[in-house]
Amino acid sequence: MGRNQSIFGEKPVHWVGSSKSDLLGFPAEVVSKMGYALSVAQLGGKHPAAKPWKGEGPGVFEVVEAFDGDAYRAIYTVRFEGAVYVLHTFQKMSPSGVRTAKRDIDLVGERLKSARRHYEINQKTLDMSKAGQHGG
């Protein structure tokens, strides 16, 4: 069993910044669909609606849901072993436009750095606690 996984192989979800409260502000149907896609990621899979997020390299995905003429997005990463980090959830302001706002792109980059720091700190803590358990 991998580190940080439950007995069912489920990876913990870490919400970066306001991503969870932002998601909970979406329509219930969108929250349900995105929640399901994230649960697939927790179990090590990739939901069919999850597509690679361009610009941050491998292991970063987006789920896009259309609802009532609006587009909603959740950006997450599975780049760090044993965890899913939800980086950003937002309503795309111009559903007909192709481009994502620069502020949203920049925020994903900043939150990915925060997720890396969180993972590295927690990984060191885990490694140190494991080392202490193996003492003679």
C-alpha positions as a Python dict, from the first residue, in 0.01 Angstrom:
ca = {
    (1, 'M'): (0, 0, 0),
    (2, 'G'): (140, 341, -97),
    (3, 'R'): (211, 617, 148),
    (4, 'N'): (-83, 833, 257),
    (5, 'Q'): (-336, 590, 112),
    (6, 'S'): (-627, 440, 298),
    (7, 'I'): (-687, 66, 309),
    (8, 'F'): (-897, 114, -4),
    (9, 'G'): (-612, 272, -201),
    (10, 'E'): (-775, 613, -189),
    (11, 'K'): (-536, 908, -203),
    (12, 'P'): (-614, 1207, 17),
    (13, 'V'): (-731, 1527, -153),
    (14, 'H'): (-560, 1851, -55),
    (15, 'W'): (-743, 2172, -144),
    (16, 'V'): (-509, 2458, -230),
    (17, 'G'): (-618, 2814, -155),
    (18, 'S'): (-990, 2877, -201),
    (19, 'S'): (-1041, 2584, -441),
    (20, 'K'): (-1282, 2394, -213),
    (21, 'S'): (-1499, 2691, -117),
    (22, 'D'): (-1503, 2803, -482),
    (23, 'L'): (-1616, 2457, -593),
    (24, 'L'): (-1890, 2449, -331),
    (25, 'G'): (-2026, 2771, -479),
    (26, 'F'): (-2096, 2600, -812),
    (27, 'P'): (-2439, 2453, -902),
    (28, 'A'): (-2501, 2120, -726),
    (29, 'E'): (-2493, 1920, -1051),
    (30, 'V'): (-2149, 2062, -1136),
    (31, 'V'): (-2019, 1993, -784),
    (32, 'S'): (-2142, 1634, -811),
    (33, 'K'): (-1979, 1571, -1150),
    (34, 'M'): (-1649, 1732, -1052),
    (35, 'G'): (-1652, 1551, -719),
    (36, 'Y'): (-1690, 1222, -901),
    (37, 'A'): (-1402, 1304, -1139),
    (38, 'L'): (-1182, 1389, -838),
    (39, 'S'): (-1278, 1064, -665),
    (40, 'V'): (-1164, 872, -974),
    (41, 'A'): (-828, 1053, -942),
    (42, 'Q'): (-815, 960, -572),
    (43, 'L'): (-839, 596, -672),
    (44, 'G'): (-555, 633, -924),
    (45, 'G'): (-768, 662, -1238),
    (46, 'K'): (-845, 937, -1487),
    (47, 'H'): (-1207, 1032, -1548),
    (48, 'P'): (-1295, 1057, -1922),
    (49, 'A'): (-1372, 1429, -1873),
    (50, 'A'): (-1021, 1497, -1733),
    (51, 'K'): (-788, 1647, -1992),
    (52, 'P'): (-424, 1756, -1961),
    (53, 'W'): (-385, 2118, -1848),
    (54, 'K'): (-146, 2287, -2086),
    (55, 'G'): (140, 2493, -1952),
    (56, 'E'): (237, 2314, -1630),
    (57, 'G'): (366, 1987, -1769),
    (58, 'P'): (257, 1629, -1700),
    (59, 'G'): (34, 1527, -1413),
    (60, 'V'): (-186, 1840, -1414),
    (61, 'F'): (-542, 1796, -1537),
    (62, 'E'): (-859, 1995, -1585),
    (63, 'V'): (-1220, 1888, -1570),
    (64, 'V'): (-1461, 2114, -1758),
    (65, 'E'): (-1835, 2099, -1696),
    (66, 'A'): (-2094, 2296, -1889),
    (67, 'F'): (-2411, 2386, -1705),
    (68, 'D'): (-2691, 2623, -1798),
    (69, 'G'): (-2479, 2803, -2056),
    (70, 'D'): (-2180, 2848, -1824),
    (71, 'A'): (-1847, 2662, -1812),
    (72, 'Y'): (-1687, 2550, -1485),
    (73, 'R'): (-1335, 2417, -1441),
    (74, 'A'): (-1142, 2227, -1178),
    (75, 'I'): (-764, 2202, -1213),
    (76, 'Y'): (-585, 1934, -1013),
    (77, 'T'): (-255, 1750, -1002),
    (78, 'V'): (-160, 1391, -932),
    (79, 'R'): (208, 1473, -979),
    (80, 'F'): (294, 1405, -613),
    (81, 'E'): (295, 1043, -501),
    (82, 'G'): (2, 937, -287),
    (83, 'A'): (-200, 1261, -307),
    (84, 'V'): (-435, 1466, -524),
    (85, 'Y'): (-404, 1844, -501),
    (86, 'V'): (-694, 2055, -626),
    (87, 'L'): (-523, 2372, -745),
    (88, 'H'): (-807, 2591, -870),
    (89, 'T'): (-1179, 2576, -940),
    (90, 'F'): (-1347, 2856, -1129),
    (91, 'Q'): (-1625, 2961, -1360),
    (92, 'K'): (-1487, 3055, -1697),
    (93, 'M'): (-1617, 3403, -1765),
    (94, 'S'): (-1643, 3368, -2143),
    (95, 'P'): (-1762, 3013, -2217),
    (96, 'S'): (-1758, 3081, -2591),
    (97, 'G'): (-1399, 3208, -2585),
    (98, 'V'): (-1106, 2970, -2616),
    (99, 'R'): (-860, 3147, -2388),
    (100, 'T'): (-844, 3109, -2013),
    (101, 'A'): (-785, 3436, -1828),
    (102, 'K'): (-420, 3505, -1745),
    (103, 'R'): (-505, 3549, -1376),
    (104, 'D'): (-645, 3194, -1367),
    (105, 'I'): (-339, 3054, -1547),
    (106, 'D'): (-105, 3240, -1310),
    (107, 'L'): (-302, 3125, -1007),
    (108, 'V'): (-269, 2760, -1114),
    (109, 'G'): (109, 2806, -1139),
    (110, 'E'): (131, 2970, -795),
    (111, 'R'): (-85, 2705, -634),
    (112, 'L'): (115, 2426, -797),
    (113, 'K'): (424, 2570, -625),
    (114, 'S'): (231, 2580, -294),
    (115, 'A'): (125, 2218, -344),
    (116, 'R'): (488, 2118, -406),
    (117, 'R'): (599, 2291, -85),
    (118, 'H'): (317, 2125, 111),
    (119, 'Y'): (404, 1785, -30),
    (120, 'E'): (777, 1822, 36),
    (121, 'I'): (721, 1933, 397),
    (122, 'N'): (478, 1649, 462),
    (123, 'Q'): (699, 1396, 285),
    (124, 'K'): (995, 1491, 510),
    (125, 'T'): (772, 1459, 817),
    (126, 'L'): (654, 1115, 703),
    (127, 'D'): (1009, 1001, 627),
    (128, 'M'): (1132, 1124, 966),
    (129, 'S'): (850, 951, 1152),
    (130, 'K'): (916, 627, 962),
    (131, 'A'): (1288, 649, 1045),
    (132, 'G'): (1200, 687, 1413),
    (133, 'Q'): (978, 378, 1402),
    (134, 'H'): (1264, 156, 1287),
    (135, 'G'): (1491, 233, 1583),
    (136, 'G'): (1646, -62, 1771),
}
